[in-house]
Amino acid sequence: MGDDREGAAARMRSGVACRRGGGLAVGHGGVRTGWGRRSQSSPAPGRPPPSPMAGRSVPINPLTPSSRRTGEHPSLAEGSSMVGPRKISTQIFGAFAMFALAAFVAVGIGAHALSRYAAMTSEMEAVTQRTVLAERMDGLVNAIVMESRGIYMSADAQDAERFALPLLADLAQMKRLVGEWRALHGPQELAAFEAVAQQLDDFIAFRTELVKRGREAGPAAANAFGNNEDNRSNRQALNTALRDVARLNESRAAATDAERDVLQSHSLWLQAVGVLLIAAGLAVALTLVHFRVARPLRGLAKTMQRLAAGQEVGTIPSVNQRDEVGDMARSLAVFHDTAVARAALEADAKSADSARVRRQAKREDLTAEFNIRIDRVLDTVRISADEMEETARSLNAVATSATSQAKEARGAALDASDNVRSIAAASEQLSESIAEIAERIGHTDGVVRSAAGDAARARANVANLLGASESIARVVGLIREIAAQTNLLALNATIEAARAGESGRGFAVVASEVKLLASRTAQATDEIAERIAAFESETQGAVAAIETIARVMGEVAEHTVVIAGATSQQMAATSEIASSAQATANGTAGVARQMEDVTSTSEAARLSANRALTTAESLAREAHALRNAVETFFADMKAA
């Protein structure tokens, strides 16, 4: 490299000027024609012998007459006419702004999808909990009704206490569940819920008053207060309202599930678009840096090295670019033409010292101007490289933050999946409890039906017994009539015996005994009639009681059938809730997998930002190397 620099300096001192493609080269050693033949001319008198470097020439581009006068390169004049140069920093910032925008869009898409999915998961949890509470409320209403009927059928207040305690406990649980249920409704749904809540509050107050009357006034008062058609209509309306709420929650759960599926499908497409945007932005940025900055700077550096070494330069690259690299290339073209012009001036200076001094001054002015312009261009390139490096570092930080946020979002999705799975497990346990309740209700229904049958048979037996007692009463009446007639016959016999005197005395004794027997028979018959009357009265009371029992057992059987049907509906609804919760858990797990993809995408973006940072650092090193080459070149020029 040192020999090349010495050769270049020697060529500058020797005033070589040649034309590209076989022009003339004038030096101390004579005239060269073409590139390799020397004429046989001798040195001019008074001049020193030719130096070892005198035979070498500097290949240059041809100069037009105008450029020979002004020192301008033809392409420089063309580049100088370009309007509105575009800065490298602007192009780089635009490309990396596209990359940053694509990265932000991708992260925003992932964050929006996660936020929306979390909102739908929360809504799904609230709907599921509201449905479970509605089913539990319906079950509590039925349980409270059964316990109320236990109070109605109790013998006394002490016997009713065993139904009153669980009834009050169920009412307390219902009141607590109403508060929990109210907290699960939003402002828009609260107004509709308050109507059902008011019905529940009225139901709780009514049943509390029923227990109070059963304790204070007895089961009969409680029965009169609560066992009527108005109360049954109110309770059936409450059951209907609770079932309507459960069906509404089920429809909302289905709608939320459908919306979640649509969001999941759209999020996949949006993530794919985000990845493509990131890839496109990064490709544009790297392509711009490579083709508009790095490669042109390497070409200019090689051209300067060839120019400094005295090698053939040919066409100077990048003179048509409308940016700092183009300015530097055109400045290098000016310097190249200046060197050629200086060679011509040195050749002409052999015959005129004054002309040589003027050309030397012109050359120094052009060199100083080129030095200023090249310093300005190099400073711009250095600043652009520093700004691009800072931008790459910012993009790296953004990509790292996006990766961290995606990991946190994946953790949140996994937590949501665990919560939904817990709800599914609770729903399954509730389904098992309802199945057990249904089994017990079925058993209760069998017992009630058996008791109703026994009551009907007892009623028939008592009716038969009442008929038998009536038959006995008729027989007793007949016996009473016979005793009266016997008494009358005995009286007649006594009268006839008295008329007969001594001969009728024995007949009178017999008549007296018959009369006594008839009197005893009449007394016994009267006693039997009284007991039969008492028996008939008790039997009629038993018949009325058995009829009441049969009617109540019939109503209990009807309500048991209704409760069994409601329990079956609860089992079906709870199974659907468990299935929906399981599907939600699976969907949340799918979101977690998607967030893993987002994490991978963010990591890829971070790696791409690292590559961009490496490219920016390489550009800074290239700019620094170019500045060193230019400084070395000017140092060599000054030394020459």
VEXDREN-2710 file (C-alpha; in Angstrom, 1 decimal):
% VEXDREN-2710
k/r/px/py/pz
1/MET/0.0/0.0/0.0
2/GLY/2.9/2.4/0.7
3/ASP/4.4/1.7/-2.7
4/ASP/1.1/2.6/-4.3
5/ARG/0.9/5.8/-2.4
6/GLU/4.5/6.8/-3.4
7/GLY/3.7/5.9/-7.0
8/ALA/0.6/8.1/-6.9
9/ALA/2.6/11.0/-5.5
10/ALA/5.2/10.6/-8.2
11/ARG/2.6/10.6/-10.8
12/MET/1.1/13.8/-9.4
13/ARG/4.5/15.4/-9.4
14/SER/5.4/14.3/-12.9
15/GLY/2.2/16.0/-14.2
16/VAL/0.9/12.9/-16.0
17/ALA/-2.2/13.5/-18.1
18/CYS/-3.6/10.8/-20.3
19/ARG/-6.8/10.2/-22.1
20/ARG/-8.8/7.1/-21.4
21/GLY/-8.6/4.4/-24.0
22/GLY/-5.2/5.3/-25.5
23/GLY/-4.6/9.1/-25.0
24/LEU/-1.2/10.9/-24.6
25/ALA/0.8/10.9/-21.4
26/VAL/3.4/13.6/-21.0
27/GLY/6.2/13.3/-18.5
28/HIS/9.8/13.8/-17.9
29/GLY/10.7/10.7/-19.9
30/GLY/9.0/11.7/-23.1
31/VAL/5.7/10.9/-24.7
32/ARG/3.8/7.7/-24.2
33/THR/1.3/6.7/-26.9
34/GLY/-1.4/4.3/-25.8
35/TRP/-0.7/2.5/-22.5
36/GLY/2.7/0.8/-23.0
37/ARG/4.8/2.4/-25.9
38/ARG/7.3/5.2/-25.3
39/SER/8.5/7.6/-28.0
40/GLN/12.2/8.0/-28.6
41/SER/12.3/11.6/-27.6
42/SER/15.0/12.7/-25.2
43/PRO/14.7/14.8/-22.1
44/ALA/14.5/18.5/-22.5
45/PRO/17.7/20.4/-21.9
46/GLY/18.2/21.6/-18.4
47/ARG/15.8/19.1/-16.9
48/PRO/16.7/16.3/-14.5
49/PRO/16.7/12.8/-15.8
50/PRO/13.4/10.9/-15.6
51/SER/12.4/9.4/-12.3
52/PRO/11.7/5.7/-11.9
53/MET/7.9/6.5/-11.7
54/ALA/7.9/8.8/-14.8
55/GLY/6.8/6.0/-17.1
56/ARG/3.6/5.3/-15.2
57/SER/0.3/7.0/-16.1
58/VAL/-2.9/7.8/-14.3
59/PRO/-5.9/6.3/-16.1
60/ILE/-8.8/8.8/-16.1
61/ASN/-12.2/9.3/-17.6
62/PRO/-12.3/11.5/-20.7
63/LEU/-13.0/15.2/-20.0
64/THR/-15.2/17.3/-22.1
65/PRO/-14.0/20.8/-23.0
66/SER/-16.2/22.4/-20.4
67/SER/-15.2/20.0/-17.7
68/ARG/-11.5/20.5/-18.7
69/ARG/-12.0/24.2/-18.0
70/THR/-14.1/23.9/-14.8
71/GLY/-12.8/20.7/-13.4
72/GLU/-16.4/19.2/-13.2
73/HIS/-17.2/15.6/-13.9
74/PRO/-19.9/15.1/-16.5
75/SER/-22.0/13.0/-14.1
76/LEU/-21.6/15.7/-11.4
77/ALA/-23.3/18.2/-13.5
78/GLU/-26.2/15.8/-14.0
79/GLY/-26.4/15.0/-10.3
80/SER/-26.3/18.7/-9.4
81/SER/-29.5/19.2/-11.3
82/MET/-31.4/16.8/-9.1
83/VAL/-33.9/18.6/-6.9
84/GLY/-34.9/17.5/-3.4
85/PRO/-32.2/15.1/-2.3
86/ARG/-33.3/12.4/0.0
87/LYS/-31.2/11.9/3.2
88/ILE/-30.0/8.5/4.1
89/SER/-31.3/9.0/7.7
90/THR/-34.8/9.8/6.3
91/GLN/-34.8/6.6/4.2
92/ILE/-33.5/4.5/7.1
93/PHE/-35.8/6.0/9.6
94/GLY/-38.7/5.5/7.2
95/ALA/-37.9/1.8/6.7
96/PHE/-37.3/1.2/10.4
97/ALA/-40.5/3.1/11.2
98/MET/-42.3/0.6/9.0
99/PHE/-40.7/-2.2/10.9
100/ALA/-41.5/-0.6/14.3
101/LEU/-45.1/0.1/13.1
102/ALA/-45.5/-3.6/12.0
103/ALA/-44.1/-4.7/15.4
104/PHE/-46.4/-2.5/17.3
105/VAL/-49.4/-3.6/15.2
106/ALA/-48.5/-7.3/15.8
107/VAL/-48.1/-6.7/19.6
108/GLY/-51.3/-4.6/19.6
109/ILE/-53.2/-7.4/17.8
110/GLY/-52.0/-9.9/20.3
111/ALA/-52.8/-7.6/23.3
112/HIS/-56.3/-6.8/21.9
113/ALA/-57.1/-10.5/21.3
114/LEU/-55.9/-11.4/24.8
115/SER/-57.9/-8.6/26.3
116/ARG/-61.1/-9.5/24.5
117/TYR/-60.6/-13.1/25.2
118/ALA/-60.1/-12.4/28.9
119/ALA/-63.2/-10.3/28.9
120/MET/-65.2/-13.1/27.3
121/THR/-63.7/-15.6/29.7
122/SER/-64.8/-13.4/32.7
123/GLU/-68.3/-13.0/31.1
124/MET/-68.4/-16.8/30.7
125/GLU/-67.4/-17.3/34.3
126/ALA/-70.1/-14.8/35.5
127/VAL/-72.8/-16.4/33.3
128/THR/-71.8/-19.9/34.5
129/GLN/-71.9/-18.8/38.2
130/ARG/-75.3/-17.1/37.6
131/THR/-76.7/-20.2/36.0
132/VAL/-75.4/-22.4/38.9
133/LEU/-76.9/-19.9/41.4
134/ALA/-80.2/-20.0/39.5
135/GLU/-80.3/-23.7/39.7
136/ARG/-79.4/-23.7/43.3
137/MET/-82.1/-21.2/44.0
138/ASP/-84.7/-23.3/42.3
139/GLY/-83.6/-26.3/44.3
140/LEU/-83.8/-24.3/47.5
141/VAL/-87.3/-23.2/46.7
142/ASN/-88.4/-26.8/46.2
143/ALA/-86.6/-27.9/49.4
144/ILE/-88.3/-25.1/51.4
145/VAL/-91.7/-26.0/50.0
146/MET/-91.2/-29.6/51.1
147/GLU/-90.1/-28.5/54.6
148/SER/-93.1/-26.2/54.8
149/ARG/-95.4/-29.2/54.0
150/GLY/-93.6/-31.0/56.8
151/ILE/-94.7/-28.3/59.2
152/TYR/-98.3/-28.5/57.8
153/MET/-98.4/-32.2/58.6
154/SER/-96.8/-32.0/62.0
155/ALA/-98.9/-33.0/65.1
156/ASP/-97.8/-30.0/67.2
157/ALA/-95.3/-27.2/67.4
158/GLN/-92.6/-29.4/68.9
159/ASP/-93.0/-31.9/66.1
160/ALA/-92.9/-29.0/63.5
161/GLU/-89.5/-27.8/64.9
162/ARG/-87.6/-30.6/63.1
163/PHE/-88.8/-29.0/59.8
164/ALA/-88.5/-25.4/60.9
165/LEU/-84.8/-25.5/61.7
166/PRO/-83.7/-26.8/58.2
167/LEU/-86.2/-24.4/56.6
168/LEU/-84.7/-21.4/58.3
169/ALA/-81.2/-22.6/57.4
170/ASP/-82.3/-22.9/53.7
171/LEU/-83.8/-19.4/53.9
172/ALA/-80.5/-18.0/55.3
173/GLN/-78.6/-19.7/52.6
174/MET/-81.0/-18.3/50.0
175/LYS/-80.6/-14.8/51.3
176/ARG/-76.8/-15.1/51.2
177/LEU/-77.0/-16.5/47.6
178/VAL/-79.1/-13.5/46.5
179/GLY/-76.3/-11.2/47.6
180/GLU/-73.7/-13.3/45.7
181/TRP/-76.0/-13.4/42.7
182/ARG/-76.6/-9.6/42.7
183/ALA/-72.8/-9.0/42.6
184/LEU/-72.5/-11.1/39.4
185/HIS/-74.7/-8.8/37.4
186/GLY/-73.6/-5.7/35.6
187/PRO/-75.4/-2.3/35.6
188/GLN/-77.4/-3.2/32.4
189/GLU/-78.6/-6.5/33.8
190/LEU/-79.2/-5.4/37.4
191/ALA/-82.6/-3.9/36.7
192/ALA/-84.0/-7.2/35.3
193/PHE/-82.4/-9.1/38.2
194/GLU/-84.0/-6.9/40.9
195/ALA/-87.5/-8.1/39.9
196/VAL/-86.5/-11.7/40.6
197/ALA/-84.6/-10.6/43.7
198/GLN/-87.8/-8.9/45.0
199/GLN/-89.7/-12.1/44.4
200/LEU/-87.1/-14.0/46.4
201/ASP/-87.1/-11.5/49.2
202/ASP/-90.9/-11.8/49.4
203/PHE/-90.6/-15.6/49.4
204/ILE/-88.1/-15.5/52.2
205/ALA/-90.2/-13.1/54.3
206/PHE/-93.4/-15.2/53.7
207/ARG/-91.7/-18.5/54.7
208/THR/-90.1/-16.9/57.8
209/GLU/-93.6/-15.7/58.9
210/LEU/-94.9/-19.2/58.2
211/VAL/-92.2/-20.7/60.6
212/LYS/-93.1/-18.1/63.2
213/ARG/-96.8/-19.0/63.1
214/GLY/-96.0/-22.7/63.2
215/ARG/-94.0/-22.2/66.3
216/GLU/-96.4/-19.8/68.1
217/ALA/-99.8/-20.9/66.9
218/GLY/-99.1/-24.5/65.8
219/PRO/-99.1/-26.4/62.5
220/ALA/-102.7/-25.7/61.8
221/ALA/-102.2/-22.0/61.8
222/ALA/-99.1/-22.4/59.5
223/ASN/-101.2/-24.6/57.2
224/ALA/-104.0/-22.0/57.0
225/PHE/-101.4/-19.3/56.3
226/GLY/-99.3/-21.1/53.7
227/ASN/-101.3/-24.0/52.2
228/ASN/-103.5/-22.1/49.8
229/GLU/-103.8/-21.5/46.1
230/ASP/-102.5/-17.9/46.2
231/ASN/-99.3/-19.0/47.8
232/ARG/-98.9/-21.9/45.4
233/SER/-99.4/-19.5/42.4
234/ASN/-96.8/-17.1/43.8
235/ARG/-94.3/-19.9/44.4
236/GLN/-94.9/-21.4/40.9
237/ALA/-94.3/-17.9/39.4
238/LEU/-91.0/-17.7/41.3
239/ASN/-90.0/-21.1/39.9
240/THR/-90.9/-20.0/36.4
241/ALA/-88.8/-16.7/36.8
242/LEU/-85.8/-18.7/38.1
243/ARG/-86.0/-21.1/35.1
244/ASP/-86.3/-18.1/32.7
245/VAL/-83.2/-16.6/34.3
246/ALA/-81.3/-20.0/33.9
247/ARG/-82.4/-20.2/30.2
248/LEU/-81.3/-16.6/29.6
249/ASN/-77.9/-17.3/31.1
250/GLU/-77.6/-20.4/29.0
251/SER/-78.3/-18.4/25.8
252/ARG/-75.8/-15.8/26.8
253/ALA/-73.2/-18.5/27.5
254/ALA/-73.9/-19.9/24.0
255/ALA/-73.6/-16.5/22.4
256/THR/-70.3/-15.8/24.3
257/ASP/-68.9/-19.1/23.2
258/ALA/-69.8/-18.4/19.6
259/GLU/-68.1/-14.9/19.8
260/ARG/-65.1/-16.5/21.4
261/ASP/-64.8/-18.9/18.4
262/VAL/-65.0/-16.0/16.0
263/LEU/-62.4/-14.0/17.9
264/GLN/-60.1/-17.0/17.9
265/SER/-60.4/-17.5/14.2
266/HIS/-59.9/-13.7/13.5
267/SER/-56.9/-13.5/15.9
268/LEU/-55.1/-16.2/14.0
269/TRP/-55.4/-14.2/10.7
270/LEU/-54.5/-11.0/12.4
271/GLN/-51.4/-12.6/13.9
272/ALA/-50.4/-13.9/10.5
273/VAL/-50.8/-10.5/9.0
274/GLY/-48.7/-9.0/11.9
275/VAL/-45.9/-11.5/11.3
276/LEU/-46.0/-10.7/7.6
277/LEU/-45.8/-7.0/8.3
278/ILE/-42.9/-7.4/10.6
279/ALA/-41.1/-9.6/8.0
280/ALA/-41.8/-7.1/5.2
281/GLY/-40.7/-4.1/7.3
282/LEU/-37.5/-5.8/8.3
283/ALA/-36.8/-6.9/4.8
284/VAL/-37.3/-3.4/3.5
285/ALA/-35.1/-1.9/6.2
286/LEU/-32.3/-4.3/5.6
287/THR/-32.5/-4.1/1.8
288/LEU/-32.4/-0.3/2.0
289/VAL/-29.4/-0.3/4.3
290/HIS/-27.6/-2.8/2.1
291/PHE/-28.3/-1.3/-1.3
292/ARG/-28.5/2.4/-0.5
293/VAL/-25.8/2.7/2.1
294/ALA/-23.5/-0.2/2.8
295/ARG/-22.8/-1.4/-0.8
296/PRO/-22.4/2.2/-2.2
297/LEU/-20.0/3.1/0.6
298/ARG/-17.9/0.0/0.0
299/GLY/-17.8/0.9/-3.7
300/LEU/-16.6/4.4/-3.0
301/ALA/-14.0/3.2/-0.5
302/LYS/-12.6/0.8/-3.1
303/THR/-12.6/3.6/-5.7
304/MET/-10.7/5.9/-3.4
305/GLN/-8.2/3.1/-2.7
306/ARG/-7.7/2.5/-6.4
307/LEU/-7.4/6.3/-7.0
308/ALA/-4.9/6.6/-4.2
309/ALA/-3.0/3.6/-5.5
310/GLY/-2.9/5.1/-9.0
311/GLN/-4.9/2.3/-10.5
312/GLU/-7.5/2.7/-13.3
313/VAL/-10.7/4.1/-11.8
314/GLY/-13.2/3.8/-14.6
315/THR/-16.7/5.0/-13.8
316/ILE/-17.2/6.4/-10.3
317/PRO/-20.2/4.6/-8.7
318/SER/-23.3/6.1/-7.1
319/VAL/-22.9/9.6/-8.7
320/ASN/-26.7/9.5/-9.6
321/GLN/-27.9/8.8/-6.0
322/ARG/-29.9/11.7/-4.5
323/ASP/-28.5/11.4/-1.0
324/GLU/-25.3/11.8/1.0
325/VAL/-23.6/8.9/-0.7
326/GLY/-24.4/10.5/-4.1
327/ASP/-23.0/13.8/-2.8
328/MET/-19.8/12.0/-1.7
329/ALA/-19.5/10.2/-5.0
330/ARG/-19.9/13.4/-7.0
331/SER/-17.4/15.1/-4.7
332/LEU/-15.0/12.2/-5.4
333/ALA/-15.7/12.7/-9.2
334/VAL/-14.8/16.4/-8.7
335/PHE/-11.6/15.4/-6.9
336/HIS/-10.8/12.9/-9.7
337/ASP/-11.3/15.6/-12.4
338/THR/-9.3/18.0/-10.2
339/ALA/-6.5/15.5/-10.2
340/VAL/-6.6/15.2/-13.9
341/ALA/-6.8/19.0/-14.3
342/ARG/-3.9/19.4/-11.9
343/ALA/-1.9/17.0/-14.0
344/ALA/-2.7/19.0/-17.1
345/LEU/-1.8/22.2/-15.3
346/GLU/1.5/20.8/-14.2
347/ALA/2.2/19.8/-17.8
348/ASP/1.4/23.3/-18.9
349/ALA/3.4/24.8/-16.0
350/LYS/6.6/23.5/-17.6
351/SER/6.3/26.4/-20.1
352/ALA/4.6/29.0/-18.0
353/ASP/5.3/29.5/-14.3
354/SER/2.6/32.0/-13.8
355/ALA/0.0/29.6/-15.3
356/ARG/1.3/26.9/-13.0
357/VAL/0.9/29.1/-9.9
358/ARG/-2.7/29.9/-10.8
359/ARG/-3.5/26.3/-11.5
360/GLN/-1.8/25.3/-8.3
361/ALA/-4.0/27.8/-6.4
362/LYS/-7.0/26.5/-8.2
363/ARG/-6.1/23.0/-7.3
364/GLU/-5.6/23.8/-3.7
365/ASP/-8.9/25.6/-3.6
366/LEU/-10.7/22.6/-5.1
367/THR/-8.9/20.3/-2.7
368/ALA/-9.9/22.4/0.3
369/GLU/-13.5/22.6/-1.0
370/PHE/-13.5/18.8/-1.5
371/ASN/-12.1/18.3/1.9
372/ILE/-14.9/20.4/3.4
373/ARG/-17.6/18.7/1.4
374/ILE/-16.3/15.2/2.1
375/ASP/-16.0/16.0/5.9
376/ARG/-19.6/17.2/5.8
377/VAL/-20.8/14.1/4.0
378/LEU/-18.8/11.8/6.3
379/ASP/-20.3/13.6/9.4
380/THR/-23.8/13.1/7.9
381/VAL/-23.1/9.4/7.3
382/ARG/-21.7/9.1/10.9
383/ILE/-24.7/10.8/12.4
384/SER/-27.1/8.7/10.3
385/ALA/-25.3/5.5/11.3
386/ASP/-25.5/6.6/15.0
387/GLU/-29.2/7.4/14.7
388/MET/-29.8/4.1/12.9
389/GLU/-28.0/2.3/15.7
390/GLU/-30.1/4.1/18.3
391/THR/-33.2/3.2/16.4
392/ALA/-32.2/-0.5/16.2
393/ARG/-31.5/-0.4/20.0
394/SER/-35.0/1.0/20.5
395/LEU/-36.5/-1.6/18.3
396/ASN/-34.6/-4.3/20.2
397/ALA/-36.0/-2.9/23.5
398/VAL/-39.6/-2.8/22.0
399/ALA/-39.2/-6.4/20.8
400/THR/-37.9/-7.5/24.2
401/SER/-40.8/-5.8/26.0
402/ALA/-43.3/-7.4/23.6
403/THR/-41.8/-10.8/24.3
404/SER/-42.1/-10.2/28.0
405/GLN/-45.7/-9.1/27.7
406/ALA/-46.5/-12.1/25.5
407/LYS/-45.1/-14.4/28.2
408/GLU/-47.2/-12.6/30.9
409/ALA/-50.3/-12.9/28.6
410/ARG/-49.6/-16.6/28.2
411/GLY/-49.4/-17.0/32.0
412/ALA/-52.7/-15.1/32.4
413/ALA/-54.4/-17.3/29.8
414/LEU/-53.1/-20.4/31.6
415/ASP/-54.6/-19.0/34.9
416/ALA/-57.9/-18.4/33.2
417/SER/-57.9/-22.0/31.9
418/ASP/-57.3/-23.3/35.4
419/ASN/-60.2/-21.2/36.8
420/VAL/-62.6/-22.4/34.1
421/ARG/-61.5/-26.0/34.7
422/SER/-62.3/-25.4/38.4
423/ILE/-65.7/-24.2/37.5
424/ALA/-66.2/-27.3/35.3
425/ALA/-65.2/-29.5/38.2
426/ALA/-67.7/-27.7/40.5
427/SER/-70.4/-28.1/37.9
428/GLU/-69.7/-31.8/37.7
429/GLN/-69.9/-32.0/41.5
430/LEU/-73.2/-30.1/41.4
431/SER/-74.5/-32.5/38.8
432/GLU/-73.6/-35.4/41.0
433/SER/-75.4/-33.8/44.0
434/ILE/-78.5/-33.1/41.9
435/ALA/-78.5/-36.7/40.7
436/GLU/-78.4/-37.9/44.3
437/ILE/-81.2/-35.5/45.1
438/ALA/-83.2/-36.9/42.1
439/GLU/-82.6/-40.4/43.4
440/ARG/-83.8/-39.5/46.9
441/ILE/-86.9/-37.7/45.5
442/GLY/-87.7/-40.8/43.4
443/HIS/-87.5/-42.8/46.6
444/THR/-89.6/-40.2/48.4
445/ASP/-92.2/-40.4/45.6
446/GLY/-92.4/-44.1/46.0
447/VAL/-92.9/-43.8/49.7
448/VAL/-95.5/-41.1/49.3
449/ARG/-97.4/-43.2/46.7
450/SER/-97.2/-46.2/49.0
451/ALA/-98.5/-44.1/51.9
452/ALA/-101.3/-42.7/49.7
453/GLY/-102.3/-46.3/48.8
454/ASP/-102.3/-47.3/52.4
455/ALA/-104.4/-44.3/53.3
456/ALA/-106.9/-45.2/50.6
457/ARG/-107.1/-48.8/51.8
458/ALA/-107.5/-47.6/55.4
459/ARG/-110.2/-45.3/54.3
460/ALA/-112.0/-48.3/52.6
461/ASN/-111.6/-50.4/55.7
462/VAL/-112.9/-47.7/58.0
463/ALA/-115.8/-47.2/55.6
464/ASN/-116.5/-51.0/55.8
465/LEU/-116.2/-50.8/59.6
466/LEU/-118.7/-47.9/59.6
467/GLY/-121.1/-50.0/57.6
468/ALA/-120.7/-53.0/59.9
469/SER/-121.4/-50.7/62.9
470/GLU/-124.6/-49.6/61.2
471/SER/-125.6/-53.2/60.7
472/ILE/-124.9/-53.9/64.4
473/ALA/-127.0/-50.9/65.3
474/ARG/-129.9/-52.3/63.3
475/VAL/-129.5/-55.7/65.0
476/VAL/-129.4/-54.0/68.4
477/GLY/-132.6/-52.1/67.6
478/LEU/-134.2/-55.4/66.6
479/ILE/-133.1/-56.9/69.9
480/ARG/-134.5/-53.8/71.8
481/GLU/-137.9/-54.3/70.1
482/ILE/-137.8/-58.0/71.0
483/ALA/-136.9/-57.2/74.6
484/ALA/-139.8/-54.7/74.8
485/GLN/-142.3/-57.2/73.4
486/THR/-140.9/-59.9/75.8
487/ASN/-141.4/-57.5/78.7
488/LEU/-144.9/-56.8/77.5
489/LEU/-145.6/-60.5/77.2
490/ALA/-144.2/-61.1/80.7
491/LEU/-146.4/-58.3/82.0
492/ASN/-149.5/-59.9/80.5
493/ALA/-148.4/-63.3/81.8
494/THR/-148.1/-61.8/85.3
495/ILE/-151.6/-60.3/85.0
496/GLU/-153.0/-63.7/83.9
497/ALA/-151.2/-65.5/86.7
498/ALA/-152.7/-63.2/89.2
499/ARG/-156.1/-63.9/87.9
500/ALA/-155.5/-67.6/88.1
501/GLY/-154.7/-67.5/91.8
502/GLU/-152.7/-70.4/93.3
503/SER/-152.7/-72.3/90.1
504/GLY/-151.0/-69.5/88.3
505/ARG/-148.3/-68.8/90.9
506/GLY/-145.6/-70.8/89.2
507/PHE/-146.5/-69.2/85.9
508/ALA/-146.1/-65.8/87.6
509/VAL/-142.6/-66.7/88.8
510/VAL/-141.6/-67.6/85.3
511/ALA/-143.2/-64.5/84.0
512/SER/-141.2/-62.4/86.6
513/GLU/-138.0/-64.0/85.5
514/VAL/-138.8/-63.4/81.9
515/LYS/-139.6/-59.8/82.6
516/LEU/-136.3/-59.4/84.5
517/LEU/-134.4/-61.0/81.6
518/ALA/-136.1/-58.6/79.2
519/SER/-135.2/-55.6/81.3
520/ARG/-131.5/-56.7/81.4
521/THR/-131.6/-57.3/77.7
522/ALA/-133.0/-53.8/77.1
523/GLN/-130.3/-52.3/79.4
524/ALA/-127.6/-54.2/77.6
525/THR/-129.0/-53.2/74.2
526/ASP/-129.0/-49.6/75.3
527/GLU/-125.4/-49.8/76.4
528/ILE/-124.4/-51.5/73.1
529/ALA/-126.3/-48.8/71.2
530/GLU/-124.4/-46.1/73.1
531/ARG/-121.1/-47.7/72.4
532/ILE/-122.0/-48.2/68.7
533/ALA/-122.9/-44.5/68.5
534/ALA/-119.6/-43.6/70.0
535/PHE/-117.8/-46.0/67.7
536/GLU/-119.6/-44.5/64.7
537/SER/-118.6/-41.0/65.8
538/GLU/-114.9/-42.0/66.2
539/THR/-115.1/-43.9/62.9
540/GLN/-116.5/-40.8/61.1
541/GLY/-113.6/-38.7/62.5
542/ALA/-111.1/-41.3/61.4
543/VAL/-112.7/-41.3/57.9
544/ALA/-112.3/-37.5/57.8
545/ALA/-108.7/-37.7/59.0
546/ILE/-107.9/-40.4/56.5
547/GLU/-109.5/-38.4/53.7
548/THR/-107.4/-35.4/54.7
549/ILE/-104.2/-37.6/54.8
550/ALA/-105.1/-39.1/51.4
551/ARG/-105.6/-35.7/49.9
552/VAL/-102.4/-34.3/51.3
553/MET/-100.5/-37.4/50.2
554/GLY/-101.9/-36.9/46.7
555/GLU/-100.7/-33.3/46.7
556/VAL/-97.3/-34.4/48.0
557/ALA/-97.1/-37.0/45.2
558/GLU/-98.0/-34.3/42.6
559/HIS/-95.3/-32.0/44.0
560/THR/-92.8/-34.8/44.1
561/VAL/-93.4/-35.4/40.4
562/VAL/-92.9/-31.7/39.7
563/ILE/-89.7/-31.6/41.8
564/ALA/-88.5/-34.8/40.0
565/GLY/-89.0/-33.0/36.7
566/ALA/-87.3/-29.8/37.9
567/THR/-84.4/-31.9/39.2
568/SER/-84.1/-33.6/35.8
569/GLN/-83.9/-30.2/34.1
570/GLN/-81.3/-29.1/36.7
571/MET/-79.3/-32.1/35.9
572/ALA/-79.4/-31.4/32.1
573/ALA/-78.6/-27.7/32.6
574/THR/-75.7/-28.5/35.0
575/SER/-74.3/-31.0/32.4
576/GLU/-74.5/-28.3/29.7
577/ILE/-72.8/-25.9/32.1
578/ALA/-70.0/-28.4/32.7
579/SER/-69.6/-29.1/29.0
580/SER/-69.5/-25.3/28.2
581/ALA/-67.0/-24.8/31.0
582/GLN/-64.8/-27.6/29.7
583/ALA/-65.1/-26.1/26.2
584/THR/-64.1/-22.7/27.6
585/ALA/-61.1/-24.3/29.3
586/ASN/-60.0/-25.9/26.1
587/GLY/-60.4/-22.6/24.3
588/THR/-58.4/-20.8/26.9
589/ALA/-55.7/-23.4/26.5
590/GLY/-55.8/-22.7/22.8
591/VAL/-55.3/-19.0/23.5
592/ALA/-52.2/-20.0/25.6
593/ARG/-50.9/-21.8/22.6
594/GLN/-51.5/-18.8/20.4
595/MET/-49.7/-16.6/22.9
596/GLU/-46.8/-19.0/22.6
597/ASP/-46.8/-18.3/18.9
598/VAL/-47.0/-14.6/19.7
599/THR/-44.0/-15.0/22.0
600/SER/-42.1/-16.8/19.2
601/THR/-43.0/-14.0/16.8
602/SER/-41.8/-11.4/19.3
603/GLU/-38.6/-13.3/19.8
604/ALA/-38.1/-13.4/16.1
605/ALA/-38.7/-9.7/15.9
606/ARG/-36.1/-9.2/18.7
607/LEU/-33.6/-11.3/16.8
608/SER/-34.3/-9.3/13.6
609/ALA/-33.8/-6.0/15.6
610/ASN/-30.5/-7.5/16.8
611/ARG/-29.5/-8.1/13.2
612/ALA/-30.5/-4.6/12.3
613/LEU/-28.4/-3.3/15.2
614/THR/-25.4/-5.4/14.0
615/THR/-26.0/-3.9/10.5
616/ALA/-26.0/-0.4/12.0
617/GLU/-22.8/-1.0/13.9
618/SER/-21.2/-2.4/10.7
619/LEU/-22.3/0.7/8.9
620/ALA/-20.8/2.9/11.6
621/ARG/-17.5/0.9/11.2
622/GLU/-17.6/1.3/7.4
623/ALA/-18.2/5.1/7.8
624/HIS/-15.3/5.3/10.2
625/ALA/-13.1/3.3/7.8
626/LEU/-14.1/5.5/5.0
627/ARG/-13.2/8.6/7.0
628/ASN/-9.8/7.1/7.8
629/ALA/-9.3/6.4/4.1
630/VAL/-10.2/9.9/3.2
631/GLU/-8.0/11.4/5.8
632/THR/-5.1/9.2/4.7
633/PHE/-5.8/10.2/1.1
634/PHE/-5.6/13.9/1.9
635/ALA/-2.5/13.3/4.0
636/ASP/-0.9/11.6/1.0
637/MET/-2.1/14.5/-1.2
638/LYS/-0.6/17.0/1.1
639/ALA/2.6/15.0/1.3
640/ALA/2.7/14.9/-2.5
END
